[in-house]
Amino acid sequence: MNSIWDIPFIVTDVETTGAHAEKNRIMEIACMVVQGGEIIERFTSLINPHQFIPPFIAKMTGIDNAMVFTAPEPEQVMPRVYDILTMPNAVFVAHHVQFDWQFIAETFKRIGIPVPPIPLLCSCKLARRLLPQKVKKNVGDVANFFSISVENRHRAEGDADATAQFTIEFLHQLNEDFDIETTEELLQFQNKQLSYVRSSPTFIKRVAVYLEQLPDEPGIYKMLNEQNDVLYVGKAKSLKERVRSYFQQGSQHTEKIAKMVKAVHKIEWECTGTELSALLLESKEIKRIKPPFNTASKKLRRFPFLRLTVQDTFPRLEWCGSIEDDGAEYYGPFRNRTMTVELAETIQKDFTLRLCKDNFTPSPDYKPCFYYHIKRCHAPCALLQTHDSYMNEVKRVRSFLTGFSDGLIDKLTAEMNKAAEILDFESAIILRNRIEELQRLFMRKEHVSTSVNSNNVLIILPVSEREKTLEIFAIKKGRLAHQQIIGRKSPLRHITARFEEWYFKNCDVFEELSPHEIDEIQIVTSWIHRNRTNGIYIYMEGKTLQESITMFEQSIRLSFTKKKDTIIPESLEL
């Protein structure tokens, strides 16, 4: 069974000359590929429908006959759409999915392209099951519910982009509130009849005093019963919006949530400054309190990593689903398991680290395995490769993972172009996806280690523009070493005085990870992965103490003075 975080969702919108799939034609199409909780690819194009566009459709969409007169033909556009739809394990998503899919299927048939067998997911059906009854379920209103701005409403790209964004919100909600983890469970949910219970005015009146005081800030909240026992701990970007959503007049809940709401007599909350702080505090409090309405088996969403087993005499490279306290080096996180497995295979093919999992003592009595004969390993087990030579190959892999591609991206690009030339588009798409993931690995402007274990970075995030506050997170070896909210007039000397302690002392000393620290590393690295374009990240590798302090002070000044159109210098980007 495929995880909803591994497979690609092809979120699509079409603009058409009418409502009948056989009689009318597509005049614009947009596809957003969502994978791992983010949009990873976009495609949009006008299409010449060779039909007159009625005035009311031209007025609604802004697409007129003159615009499509010189647009690409369906035979030019739809093969690219076919390539996207035939990505491995893909799911087709649209708002009113049958409408969009019928037009696409008819267009494929008309130009002689086979209709790909692909599961269909309707985002409107999800909206009807997940959103309050009073919220209208059209694209604009659903987007507005999640504070998603829709650019060019009733154009394919604008609607597809908005639908992709709130589909991601739905996936998180389904995962957290309904424990849906696989594609099969998701596809079944869209047609499932849910039993809802309406909120009673009595419950709302009982907590009204707390609801009035909730701030519009990030933080965690706790639901307590009459005996002051904590029933549930949650996080929110806006405490006001999230907590009030449980107690809206006439709002509907699943039986589980309704049972909790019925028992709530008191609400406590704690503002955290940023969403990252809320994530860290929520995880800590759930483990400490073990509230009955937090799913006991619910785990933090894990992003996969590459693991280099440097604790072994002859290290191996493999993919893994989480960080462990095993002495290995971890690289990532990456957006999904499928891509991480493919990336590991790509690196394994280009470097000759052993693929066998057994530890061994080298001996001439060993018989080299299959991988030696196909030149994927030099058989150190049989003394056909020295330990020094093997460790040089490990060094090459480390260098590669640190940001020096060693020609691999160029090599894969050549293979992709060759596959495309011989019309092997499936192989070309797989190679293209691997290249994109490698480029994401090397997207930093500086060559610094991508190893989580040696991740020494200072994160600066905005908290409140009105109050002129920032939150800093000092990450040492992947661990959270310090966390603090500072104001515009805060004395920075107290922070800079600790730089040497955080980043320049005991850097080579191995410190055993506690389970709590492993969870913190997962939270921090996953958050950075999803929010890498926000905030300022200062990587300490290769910098002196004074250089680090100077860059920190410059970043703080920039953060307090920058306007929306301020460009952050490259040296400060992630």
PyMOL commands that set and color helices and strands:
alter all, ss='L'
color gray80, all
select helices_A, chain A and resi 55-61+65-69+74-85+97-111+123-130+139-145+156-177+183-189+201-206+208-213+239-247+255-263+275-289+337-350+370-373+380-382+387-402+408-421+425-441+452-454+493-496+499-503+515-530+545-561+570-572
alter helices_A, ss='H'
color red, helices_A
select strands_A, chain A and resi 9-16+26-35+38-46+91-94+120-122+196-198+219-224+230-236+252-254+266-271+305-308+317-320+329-331+457-464+469-476+479-487+536-539
alter strands_A, ss='S'
color yellow, strands_A
deselect
rebuild
show_as cartoon
